[in-house]
């Protein structure tokens, strides 16, 4: 972010957002969304300032606290430190009294030699990452502190990528393509795309490039019966539908009915008509589907360590106890839901984690426990240092 002239109204909005995120434990994306809706007079520049500044302070929270010598809730000090390190000149406001640029810059030079401060990460998570990824952790941790790009996925059920580029240009949205991701378009600058006619017409979904690799990895084909067993709000489900050209059947499962309701709305906008949703409210739901699917997607709950650039507040909300708990959930899903795939069929186990204990080690443990019934066909790592989110996926075949 370039140096900016500070205004009270928008700066106060950032402070209020930080209090909700750290003081009340709310999710940053929801807080920012609500904040931006509160004042219709804010233009694009004001909205961008509030969103980007809030996310940046959340991302660098520990570092800023250290260099500002601030307590956890001294948000003005913390924000003042961010402005100083960003090259801004602080206005003579009472709230910034005691924030001395020289002291902050000097302390930054001292603490940047220590990785957990330089990269602004909790001690336990830094230790966990280093233990699991070794020297690779340094590179990925740096990448996780970069701001996430906004990536669109062309909905090929309704429009070609070339025509979508034209439609977006007509609405003053500039994008560029990615050779490795045939349906992806990256926004050249962050802007509100949900008010666009192209969005309302279902021409695209917002989906990170790495996430767009999962559905093709499953190898779905038109006419197949596909089960997405941890569908959530269904970004990957909709991608599968487009790859199947609306032919065949997709059954989307989740334990949360509201997520499937949202998926239903998105599916209608996208023109998907081969989708059925089912809430997993008992073990019978999975049992009824035993050996019925040509393809099965298990995009399991995980730590989310691969998407910290997109959700920087997660590193302050995560705990080692939660990661241990989610590993148990992953094991149960692999063990129980794998029964859904037919003999000879394929399933994909995927996470947005970069930790081996949630990824290849889970797959190895599963394969060791199933006595040759399943075999690994292929696995893929997509790292944050590749430029987008971090993902792991394993393609597994059921033999009998």
Phi, psi and omega in degrees: 000135180281156176307141184231161171270127186275140176239143186300314186299311182287326178293319176299323179297321177296315180300315180296320178296318180297322179296321179290322183289312184266320182285323184251356176071025181275160181284136186300317184296321179291320179298313182294318178302314180293320180300316183290338179278347188282340183225104183289347182278345179292129177273184183300321181293317179297316182296320179294319179301312182297311183295310185291320180293317179299312180299319181295318179295319177299316182298319186254023188306310182296312179303315182294321177298319182294311184287336179268354187050050186252148171286169186302327185253014178271073190292329179294319177297314182298315179294320177301320178297321179297316180297320179297312181292340178274356179090011180274153173263122183288137175289160183281057179269148179303324184297334181263007179296133181093350176273106186253119185302318182298318180295318182295314180296322180294316180293325178299317179299328179287310191278343184291350176285343181261122189302315185295332175279314182302319182264358174055072184217143178302146182307311186297324181286324175297317179295319179296314180299317180294321181293320185276327187246353178060224183296336180296335184299319181306310183296317182289323179296318176298317180295326181292346177266004174276148177292140182284141174284156172264119184242136177253149171248122177298129176273097186291351173291337186240335188202153173275161179298319180300316180289327177294319177303316178296317180296321178292320179299324177297336178256022176062037176244119181259135182224165171227159185264167177233123183301324186279349184230099192295338182252004187269143171227132182254131177293134177288330173218149182291130177203165182284113184256354184280352175264357184287147174299323181299325177286313182299329179278357178078024182283342180207162170237152172275119183203124182302151182302317181296321177297329179290350179278343189289310183300313177298329180296334179286342181059049178285149179229153178304136178093349181284167170254116186239136176244125171256101194274349176228059196291328186059222179278357162090025177302315180285327177301313181295324177295318177301316181301319180292323178292332179272359179056034178067015182249135185103205184219134173243129174248118181258124181247148170197158178278346181252116183292328182293329177292320179290329174297317178296320177300319179301318178294317180295321180296320179296318179295324183279352181077025179274125182233014178245030187247137171233138178248142177221131177279132176277090180254000173197167180292342181295329182300314179288320183298323180295339182264005185305130178054036184249347190254135171289326180223144180225126176254125174244083176269085198280158171303146183206182181291336183074019181295341178279348185240026180294334177293332179272327181234070187295338179289342183297328182292338177271344180262336180296155173216158178295327179295320179296317181297319177298319180295317184290331175296322176296320177298317179300316180298317181294319180296314178301315183293314187276315188280341180298341179295343183291327186284142179290157167302131184088349180277173183241148172224154176242128170259123182222152175219162169255041175249155174247010182270123181304328181291342175263349189245258186298329179290324176296318180295316179300315181298319179296312181297323179294330185274345188260009170051049173083000180290331179235151177222149180280126177267314186195150171223156185217138172249133168241120189259149174307327180291348173285348175118347182228204182290162176267127180223152170233143175213141178233129176263123187234135179254138173270125184277318184210000000 
